[in-house]
Amino acid sequence: MKTPLRPAPSVLLVEDDAGIRQSIRAALMSEGCQVIEAPSLARGRIDLSGRSPDLLVLDLGLPDGDGLALLTELRLWSPMPVLVLSARGDEADKVRALDAGADDYMSKPFGVAELLARIRALLRRSLRGGDRPGLQTFGGVVVDQDLRQVRRNGEPVHLTPIEYKLLCLLLNGGGRVLTHRQLLAGVWGPNHVEHGHYLRVYMAGLRRKLEADPAQPRHILTESGVGYRLRPQAE
């Protein structure tokens, strides 16, 4: 069942392709969203400051500049969730956008159903005011960050300190992709951001302990070449 959105959240869509704007606008309006359209970087900059949207959907290849410039400016003053859309499918481009502050990234062409699911997830996290419940659940796993306890199907699960830190980073990410660099810096510090093999080892450990089928994880997901995210409800 689709999770309903709060009445009339507003989404700023910065996209120069009129056809794509029309398709996304219709889909968002069917979800009860207000949609603000901007066909250029300059218009998007004006609408961000003047219209105060709840979420930004941002194309990177704009006629008057790179969308990353707008994202970088936004992050100087706002934690607004940002979903990047781009024809640039290269992993390095995804990493740059996520490291610059994007909450999620989709390559063109994309499916509208998946786009809406990701927007719903970002709006849920944003519109609840940033509060994180003490208890968080996924796939039979219950995590109590106040008590630092993890249970799976009612049984306690022993995680190493590093596994627990990684799990909390993923949980607190609100379903967005966390890059290898973000996870490494969050657990081991900024001097270890190139040691990607650390993540593979510990993520494998988390999956063995928390996934029903570690070989085909449904919740702790790999974004190939980019990072990891936690999906609370398997699709």
C-alpha positions, 0 to 999 in steps of 0.5 A, a space after each residue: 500500500 502506498 504511503 500517503 503524503 501530507 497534504 500538498 507538499 511543494 516540489 520544485 522541479 528544475 528541468 529544461 526538458 518540457 516533456 520530462 517536466 510535464 510527465 513528472 508534474 502529472 505524476 506529482 500532482 496525482 500524489 497531491 503535491 504542488 509543483 513549481 517548474 523551473 526550466 533553467 538554473 537562474 529560475 531555479 535559484 529564484 524559486 528556491 529562495 522565493 517559494 520555499 519548497 519542501 523538496 527539490 528535483 534537480 536536473 544537472 544538465 541545464 542550459 545556463 549552467 551545471 545543476 551541481 552549482 545550484 546544489 552546492 549553493 543550496 547546501 550553504 543555507 538549507 537541508 532541503 531534500 534533493 533528488 538529482 535527475 541526470 542523463 549522466 549515468 557515470 558512477 563518478 557523476 553520481 558520487 559527485 552529486 551525492 558528496 555535494 549534498 544530494 539525498 538521492 540520484 536517478 539516471 535518465 531514463 527512469 521509471 515514474 513509479 520508482 521516482 515517486 517512491 523515492 520522493 515519498 521517502 524523502 518527503 517523509 523524512 523531511 516533513 517529520 521535522 528531522 526527529 528520529 524515533 528511538 525505535 526503528 524497524 525493517 524486515 523483522 529487525 528492531 533497533 533501539 538507538 537509545 538503548 543501543 540494542 538490536 533484535 531480529 525476530 525477537 532475538 538479540 543480535 550482537 553487532 560489533 561497534 563498527 557494524 552498529 555504527 554503520 547500521 545507525 548511519 544507514 538508518 538515519 540516512 532516511 533511505 537515501 544513498 550514502 556514498 562510500 566516502 560518507 560511510 568511511 568518514 562517518 565510522 573511521 574518520 576523514 583519513 580513511 575515506 579511500 579504504 573501501 574494502 573496509 565497507 565490503 567486509 562489514 556490510 557483509 557481516 551486517 547482512 549475515 546477521 540481519 538479512 533473511 537471505 544475505 546473498 540476496 539482501 532486501 534491505 541493506 542495498 548496494 548502489 554499485 560503485 556509489 555506496 549503500 542505502 537501507 530500504 526499510 520496506 522491501 518492494 
